[in-house]
Amino acid sequence: MDIEALHQYCLQKQGATDGFPFDQKTLVFKVYGKLFALVDVDDFVSINLKCDPVWAIELRERYAAIKSGF
């Protein structure tokens, strides 16, 4: 997936908005004002997604490609 496809996908969610509240390279997606995804537009190699902490641990244990975000 390229950044434009991700951008379009995220904005299709009901109540979704996008913006750069932190800096000019971190694109943030929100649903009804709550952050759900962050992506580096200059170096698009991954995406940070919000997740329930318990579910996140299970996903990281199950899939090597899932890393802890910042």
N, C-alpha and C positions, 0 to 999 in steps of 0.2 A: 504494500500500500504506500502511496506517496502522500506527501503532506496535504496536497489539495484534496485528495479523496478522503483523508481523515477529517479535514476541515468541513467538507460537505456532509460527511456522515454525522459528525458531532452536532452540527447545526440543525440537522433534521429532527433531533430530539425535541419534544414539546417543551417550550419555555427556555430553550437553549440560547445563550449569548456567548460572544467571544470578546477578548480584549487583551491588553498588555498592561496589567496593573503593577507588575513588578519591575519590568525592564522591556526594552524593545526587541528582545529575542525570545522571551518566554511567553508563548501564546497560551492563554488560559481559557478553558471552556467552563461555563457555569450553567446549571439548570435552576431556574427560579432563584438566582442569586447565590447558589451553593456550588462551590468549585467541585468539578468531577474529573477534570483532566488537564494536564500541563504537557506542553511539548516545546522543544527547542527548535525554532524555525531556521536557525543557521546551521544546525547539525542534527538533522532528523534521523536518528538511529533508534530511538525508543520513545515511549510515551509513559508518563506517570498517571496512573488511575487511582482514584479513591476506592477504598475497599474496607469492608469490615475487618478489623485487626485479626480476629480468630480465623476467618476465611482466608486472609492473606497468608498467614503462616501455613495453613494447609496447602494452599496453591504453590507456595515456594518449595514445600517439601515434595510435592508431586511433580512439579515441572522445573527443570534446571534453567530454562530461559527466563523465568520470572524472578526478578531481583527486587530487593527492598528499595523503595524510593527514598528521596531526601525529605 
